[in-house]
Amino acid sequence: MVTIRLARAGAKKRPFYHIVAADSRNPRDGRYIERLGFFNPIASGREERLRLEQERIEYWLSQGAQPTERVAGLIKINAGSKAGPG
């Protein structure tokens, strides 16, 4: 089964995550099918915290990919920020 999940990158004590579509049997930071964005939990100032390729995520979801809880939350946050007020 394909999952959309976080793959950790970055240095020790400075986490950075790639959002990837991967086979659920592969290790967390192992082989993946496609990179769909990134999440930087310790972004400060003008640094970008979250970037998602929404079209590709929608494609993988339509193909039956299951997002993890954390990624599902990030997708919701991203959708809310794109909508804007009104």
C-alpha positions as CSV (number, residue, x, y, z in Angstrom):
1,M,0.0,0.0,0.0
2,V,1.2,3.5,-0.8
3,T,1.4,6.0,2.1
4,I,2.0,9.7,2.1
5,R,4.3,10.3,5.0
6,L,7.2,12.4,6.5
7,A,10.8,11.3,5.8
8,R,13.2,12.9,8.2
9,A,16.2,14.8,6.8
10,G,18.3,17.7,8.3
11,A,21.0,17.6,11.0
12,K,20.9,16.4,14.5
13,K,18.6,18.6,16.6
14,R,17.6,20.5,13.4
15,P,14.8,18.3,11.9
16,F,13.5,18.9,8.4
17,Y,11.0,16.6,6.7
18,H,10.3,15.7,3.1
19,I,6.7,14.7,2.4
20,V,6.8,11.6,0.2
21,A,4.7,9.0,-1.4
22,A,6.2,5.7,-0.4
23,D,5.4,2.0,-0.2
24,S,4.4,1.3,3.4
25,R,6.8,-1.6,3.7
26,N,9.9,0.6,3.0
27,P,11.7,2.3,6.0
28,R,10.7,5.8,7.1
29,D,13.7,7.5,5.5
30,G,14.2,4.8,2.8
31,R,13.2,4.5,-0.8
32,Y,10.2,6.6,-1.9
33,I,8.1,6.9,-5.1
34,E,7.8,10.7,-5.3
35,R,8.7,13.7,-3.2
36,L,5.5,15.8,-2.7
37,G,6.8,18.7,-0.6
38,F,8.5,19.6,2.7
39,F,7.8,20.6,6.2
40,N,10.3,22.7,8.3
41,P,9.0,22.6,11.9
42,I,11.7,25.0,13.2
43,A,11.4,27.7,10.5
44,S,11.9,31.2,11.8
45,G,11.6,34.6,10.3
46,R,10.8,34.6,6.6
47,E,11.8,30.9,6.1
48,E,9.1,28.8,4.4
49,R,7.6,26.3,6.9
50,L,5.5,24.2,4.6
51,R,5.3,23.6,0.8
52,L,3.1,20.9,-0.8
53,E,2.5,20.0,-4.4
54,Q,-1.3,19.9,-4.0
55,E,-2.0,18.5,-7.5
56,R,0.3,15.5,-7.0
57,I,-1.1,14.9,-3.5
58,E,-4.6,14.8,-4.9
59,Y,-3.4,12.4,-7.6
60,W,-2.0,10.0,-5.0
61,L,-5.0,10.2,-2.8
62,S,-7.2,9.4,-5.8
63,Q,-5.0,6.3,-6.4
64,G,-5.7,5.1,-2.9
65,A,-2.7,6.4,-1.0
66,Q,-3.2,6.8,2.7
67,P,-1.7,9.9,4.4
68,T,-0.4,9.5,8.0
69,E,-2.2,11.5,10.7
70,R,0.5,14.2,10.7
71,V,0.5,14.6,6.9
72,A,-3.3,14.7,6.9
73,G,-3.1,17.6,9.3
74,L,-0.5,19.4,7.2
75,I,-2.7,19.0,4.1
76,K,-5.6,20.6,6.0
77,I,-3.4,23.5,7.2
78,N,-2.1,24.0,3.6
79,A,-5.6,23.9,2.2
80,G,-6.8,26.5,4.8
81,S,-3.9,28.9,4.1
82,K,-4.5,28.7,0.3
83,A,-8.2,29.5,0.7
84,G,-7.6,32.8,2.5
85,P,-10.2,35.0,4.2
86,G,-13.7,35.3,2.6
